[in-house]
Amino acid sequence: MAETNSWIKVFRRAIKVSVGTGWTVQPDRGNIRVLYGKKASGFLSINLPYKWQEDQWVEALKLIETAADTYQNYKSNISLKAAFDISQKSSSRFELDWDMALEN
C-alpha cells in the first residue's frame, strides 16, 4: 500500500516546494481537488479536470503552479476559479508552423 501511495506524498511535497504553504490537494470523486487556505480561516477549493491517479499529477502540478501564481499576482482580487480558468486558457505550448515561417 505504501508503494502505491508514494506518488501522493511526492505530489503534495512538490506543491509545498514549488507553490508554497497553504496549497494542497486531495481526492474528490476520482478527481484532484486543490485547496488553498488555512484551517483557522477556511479553505477555498476547486476541482481539476485531472484524475486522482499517478499518471496525471505532473500535469496537474503545472496547472496548479500557474494558477497559484496568477491568483497571487492578482493579490487574491479574483476568485480561485478565475485564476484556474485563466491558467487553463493560457497554454505554455507553442507550436510553430515551419512551412509558413519558411514561406514568410
C-alpha positions as CSV (number, residue, x, y, z in Angstrom):
1,M,0.0,0.0,0.0
2,A,2.8,2.4,0.8
3,E,4.3,2.0,-2.6
4,T,1.0,2.7,-4.4
5,N,0.5,5.9,-2.5
6,S,4.1,7.2,-2.6
7,W,3.2,9.4,-5.6
8,I,0.7,11.3,-3.4
9,K,3.4,12.2,-0.9
10,V,5.7,13.3,-3.8
11,F,2.8,15.3,-5.4
12,R,2.0,17.1,-2.1
13,R,5.7,17.8,-1.4
14,A,6.1,19.2,-4.9
15,I,3.2,21.6,-4.3
16,K,4.6,22.7,-1.0
17,V,8.1,23.3,-2.5
18,S,7.0,24.9,-5.8
19,V,3.8,26.7,-4.9
20,G,4.1,27.4,-1.1
21,T,2.3,26.7,2.1
22,G,-1.4,26.9,2.2
23,W,-1.8,24.9,-1.0
24,T,-2.7,21.2,-1.0
25,V,-4.6,18.5,-2.9
26,Q,-6.9,15.7,-2.1
27,P,-9.1,13.2,-3.9
28,D,-12.6,14.3,-4.7
29,R,-14.9,11.8,-6.6
30,G,-12.0,10.5,-8.5
31,N,-10.5,13.8,-9.5
32,I,-7.9,16.1,-8.0
33,R,-9.2,18.9,-5.7
34,V,-7.0,21.8,-4.9
35,L,-7.4,23.6,-1.6
36,Y,-5.9,26.9,-0.6
37,G,-6.1,28.5,2.9
38,K,-5.7,27.5,6.5
39,K,-7.9,25.5,8.9
40,A,-8.4,28.6,11.1
41,S,-9.7,30.8,8.3
42,G,-11.1,28.2,6.0
43,F,-10.3,26.9,2.6
44,L,-11.1,27.8,-1.0
45,S,-11.1,24.9,-3.3
46,I,-11.6,23.9,-6.9
47,N,-11.9,20.5,-8.6
48,L,-9.5,20.0,-11.5
49,P,-10.1,18.1,-14.8
50,Y,-7.4,15.6,-13.8
51,K,-8.0,12.1,-12.3
52,W,-6.5,11.3,-8.9
53,Q,-4.0,9.0,-10.5
54,E,-0.3,8.7,-10.6
55,D,0.0,9.4,-14.3
56,Q,-1.9,12.7,-14.0
57,W,-0.3,14.5,-11.1
58,V,2.6,16.1,-13.1
59,E,0.3,17.9,-15.5
60,A,-2.0,18.9,-12.6
61,L,1.1,20.3,-10.8
62,K,1.9,22.5,-13.8
63,L,-1.6,23.9,-13.8
64,I,-1.6,24.4,-10.0
65,E,1.8,26.3,-10.2
66,T,0.5,28.6,-12.9
67,A,-2.9,29.2,-11.3
68,A,-1.4,29.8,-7.9
69,D,1.0,32.4,-9.4
70,T,-1.9,34.0,-11.2
71,Y,-4.0,34.1,-8.0
72,Q,-1.2,35.6,-6.0
73,N,-0.3,38.1,-8.8
74,Y,-3.9,39.4,-8.6
75,K,-3.4,39.7,-4.9
76,S,-6.5,37.4,-4.4
77,N,-8.7,40.0,-6.0
78,I,-10.0,37.3,-8.4
79,S,-11.7,34.0,-7.5
80,L,-9.7,30.9,-7.3
81,K,-11.8,29.5,-10.1
82,A,-11.0,32.6,-12.3
83,A,-7.3,32.0,-11.6
84,F,-7.5,28.4,-12.8
85,D,-9.7,29.4,-15.8
86,I,-7.1,32.0,-16.9
87,S,-4.3,29.5,-16.4
88,Q,-6.0,26.8,-18.4
89,K,-6.6,29.1,-21.3
90,S,-3.0,30.4,-21.3
91,S,-1.1,27.4,-22.7
92,S,2.6,27.1,-22.3
93,R,2.7,25.1,-25.5
94,F,3.7,27.0,-28.6
95,E,3.7,25.3,-32.0
96,L,5.4,27.0,-34.9
97,D,4.2,26.4,-38.4
98,W,7.6,25.8,-40.0
99,D,6.2,25.7,-43.6
100,M,4.5,29.1,-43.1
101,A,7.6,30.5,-41.4
102,L,9.8,29.5,-44.3
103,E,7.5,31.0,-46.8
104,N,7.4,34.3,-45.0
